[in-house]
Amino acid sequence: AAKMEMMMADAAPAPIEPEPAVEAEMVSAEVQSEGTAVTFTAPGSTDIPNDGSPHKTVLQQIRLEPKLDYLTIPKYNDTAFRRATVKYDQSGPLLPGSASLFVGTEYIGQTHIKFTAQGDELELLLGVEDRITVERKLARRDVDKKLLRDQRELRYGYTIEVKNLLPTEAAVVVKDHIPVSRHEQIKVKLDSVRPQPTEQTDLN
């Protein structure tokens, strides 16, 4: 009997397998569209205290795949901004309002989201990327000293230098502006650009 008791004492209890964690399922609001009106019906019920303060409840939780790049407009700011562009493909619209922005777990600030319908693109700037440097310099300034029919020609040239100090390649979109004449006797034209722009608007 003593021997059996010792064997029982030495035997380790069988390990208990932990139950697999079950991810909580988020129930989204029901979206109904009638013409220009959209109704969001929140799932279940929510208790809202009568304390005169605003309270939030979750209507939808969606996941969108962004296109990530960097945007710089060196004529006005010599910084590069992280940018995320997403195509909104949900059934109900994305309502306008303030939004909190995070990169990973880091809170980077607030922004305003415009009204976004299904199929529209939404652009979000996600803070400054210090490891991409941008410099815009005046490289040429020629003034024609001779008047021709009471007209004088001025030429300006600029160079834009972008350096990527990130450990990986980066897609950087550079936007620049040329002056737009508001007087019929003043003509502005773009002489040459290298490399050629991928897009040019009517407002230059």
N, C-alpha and C positions, 0 to 999 in steps of 0.2 A: 504494500500500500504506500509506503514511504517513497519507494522508487517511482511509482506512478505519479505521485504528487510533484516530485522534482522534475519529471519530464513535462508535466503540464506547466510548471512554472517557467521552464526554459523555453518553451515554445512561444515564439512571437506571434502576436495576433495578426491575422491577415489584413493587409492594407485595404483601406476603404477607398475605392476609386471615386474621385470627385465628380459630381455631375457636371456635364458641359454647360458653360455659361450660355444663356439664351439672350440674344440681343433684343432689347425692347423694341417693339414695332411702333413707329410713330403713325398715328392715324391723322390723315390730312383732312382739311375742310372740303366740303362738297362745293363745287364751283358751278354756278348756273349763269349763263349769258342770255340776255334778252335785249337785242338791239345794242344800244350803247351802254346799257346797265349790266353790271356784274354783281352777283350776290355770292358771298362766302358764308356758308353755314358751318359753324364750328362744331366739331364732333363732341358729343357728350355735353356736360354742363360744367361751368366754372363759377366758383364763388368769388365775387368781387366785393371787398369791404366797402362800406359806405363812409370812407374817410376823406372823400373829396380829392384823392390823388389818382393819377392815371395808373392802370395796371395792364400788363401784357399777357396775352395768351397765344399759343402756337396755332397758326392756321395751316401752314404748309412747311414742309422741309424737303427741299429739292436739291439735286446734285447736277451741276452743269460743268462740262469740260471746257476750260478756257484755252485760248491761244495766248501765249505769253511772249512778250517782247519788251523793248525799251523805247521810250519816246523822248525826243529832245527838240526844242525850238530855240536854238542858240541866239537868235536875234533878240529875244526877250529874257531868256534865262539860260545860263551856261551849265545846267544840270540835266541829268538823264533820269527819267521816271520809270519805275517798273509799271508795266501796263498789262492788264488782262482783258481780253475781248471775248465775249461769249455770245452765242446765238441762242436766244430764248425760245425754247421749243415746247413750253408747257401750254396746257389748254386755256387756263385763265391768265389774265394779264398780270404783270408785276406792277404793283401800285407805287406811286411816287412817295418818297419819304426819306428820312435819314437812315443810314446804315453804319454799323460798326465794321471796321476792316481789320482782318488778322492775316499775317503771313506766318503760317504754321500756328504756333501758340502765342506769337508776339502781337500784341495790340498796337496798331500803327495810327489809328485815328478814326475820324468820322467822315462820311461823304454823303452826298445827296443823290438818290437814285431817281431818274426820270421815269415817267410812265412808259412801260415797255410792253408792247403787244406781242402775240405769238409770231415768231419769225423775225422779229427785230433784233438788232445787235445792241449789246450793252457794253460800254467801255468803262473800266475802273482803273484809276491810277493808285498804285500800291506803294507810294512813298519814293524817296530818292535813292538811287544806286550810286554811292560814292566811288565805286571802283570803275565806273565809266566816266571819263573826263571829256569835256567838250570845250573847244575854244574857237571863237569866230573873230577873225582879224580883217581889218581894212588892208587890202593888198594893192589897190590901185585907185588913184584919183586924178583924172585928167580933165582939165578945163580948157576948152577951145577959146583962145584969146581973140580970134577973129569972128566978127559978127557977119552972118550971112542972112540977108533979108530980115534983119533985126532979130535973128535967132542965134543962140549959142548952144553948143553941145557939151554936156558933162558926162563923163564915164566913171563909174565906180565898180571896183571889183573886190570880192571878199573870198577868203579861204576859211573853210570849216574843218577843223581837225578833231577827230574822235579817237580816243584811246581806250582799249578794253583791257583792264587789269584783273578781270575775273579769271578763274582757272579754266573756264570753258568758253566756247564760242558764244556770242550773243548777237541776236538780231536787233539792230538799232534802226529806228525810223527817224530820219532827220527832216524836219519841216523848216522851210525858210520862206520869207516873204519879200517880194519886190514892190516898190511904191506903185500906187494906183493914182493916176492923174485925175484931178477933179476940175481941170481947166482944159478947154478945147484946144488951146494953143500950146499946151504942154504935152508932149508925147513921151511915153515910157515904153521901152522894149527890152526884152531879155536878149543879150548878145550871145553868150555861150555858157554852157554848164557842163562840167565833167565831174562825175558821170551824169548821164542824162536822168532827169527825174522820172520816176515811175508814174507820177500823177501830177497834174497841174489843173487848178480850178480857174474859173473865170475871174475871180478876185485876186489872182496871183498869190 
